[in-house]
Amino acid sequence: MRRFEGKTAIATGASRGIGLAIAEGARVVITGRTKDTPDQAAAVLGGPAHVLGVAWCPACRPRHAGHHA
């Protein structure tokens, strides 16, 4: 289902899973928690024709049990 066909969106969490599936068909800026996953998602979504930009944020990674900042 390409419900966002022809639309432009910022898709947080669109580097994999449900977010990636939702982003299909749209022109998007996608984000992820590691550098590789948004780049891989950009390729899946059709590259520069569909992906306006990618961003990743290592500080957004979930904390593991026992890890304190």
HELIX and SHEET records of a PDB file:
HELIX    1   1 GLY A   17  ALA A   23  1                                   7    
HELIX    2   2 ASP A   36  LEU A   45  1                                  10    
HELIX    3   3 GLY A   47  ALA A   49  5                                   3    
HELIX    4   4 PRO A   58  CYS A   60  5                                   3    
SHEET    1   A 3 THR A   8  ALA A  11  0                                        
SHEET    2   A 3 ARG A  27  GLY A  32  1                                        
SHEET    3   A 3 VAL A  51  TRP A  56  1                                        
END                                                                             
